[in-house]
Amino acid sequence: MQMEVSLGSIAVSVVLLIIASSWAWRVLNWVWLKPKKLENCLRQQGFAGNSYRLLIGDLKENIKVVKDATSKPMNLSDDVAPRVLPYLHQTINKHGKNSFMWFATTPRVTIMNPDYLKDIFTKYDDFQKPHTSPIVKLLSYGLAHLEGEKWVQRRKLINPAFHIEKLKNMLPAFYQSCTDMISNWETKVSKEGSCELDIWPFLQNMSGDVISRTAFGSSYEEGRTIFELQKEQVQLLSKALFIAVIPGLR
């Protein structure tokens, strides 16, 4: 009886040891081996960037650069790139147009060669989109998140809408939406001939108005409910990006 208990304990210990070793190997591969392998592969292909740093990558430096960029005042004549994407701008200046930067354990590659970009966009099976959160996939299942043949089929459906002749026919709708927006601005201008405006909401409304006129034949006011629901969906999507996903749980 004691022999059976001892053998059972040994068997359990061996199983636990195997499981622990397997998890330890996965963690080691995730935090160090795989990132270093990717780094070596990128450098062999002519890409340049900072060396991988355990877990954080370029996160610490990225935060510092963004903080420095946003702490300074910006003139209308200034270049927007160093302000909007300061770390990307710094990386390109430092390492060139074919470079990479680290987001935790994942390298993000920057490619600015038109020939390379054409090759990437045409070989959609070889160059796939980054894996997104399962929660994001529940909220957004459009063209941006499709792959392979599904992407090809959906792309063929929308391609005719962007034909140059059809776009020319949409010019009156574009003109009317822009005219309405500018007229709205003019009514808000003070008697002195100037006022401060937050133009972002107006641009959002104009985009919705253009889509409504060209796709649905209605004005933005009539389609307000649809666009408000879309805005709410975008807000939910942005929140879902920060939700930790535990495999097996829903």
Secondary structure, 3 states (H helix, E strand, C coil): CHHHHHHHHHHHHHHHHHHHHHHHHHHHHHHHHHHHHHHHHHHHCCCECCCCCCCCECHHHHHHHHHHHHCCCCCCCCCCHHHHCHHHHHHHHHHCCCEEEEECCEEEEECCCHHHHHHHHHCCCCCCCCCCCHHHHHHCCCHHHCCHHHHHHHHHHHHHHHCHHHHHHCHHHHHHHHHHHHHHHHHHCCCCCCCCCCHHHHHHHHHHHHHHHHHHCCCCCCCHHHHHHHHHHHHHHHHHCCCCCCCCCC
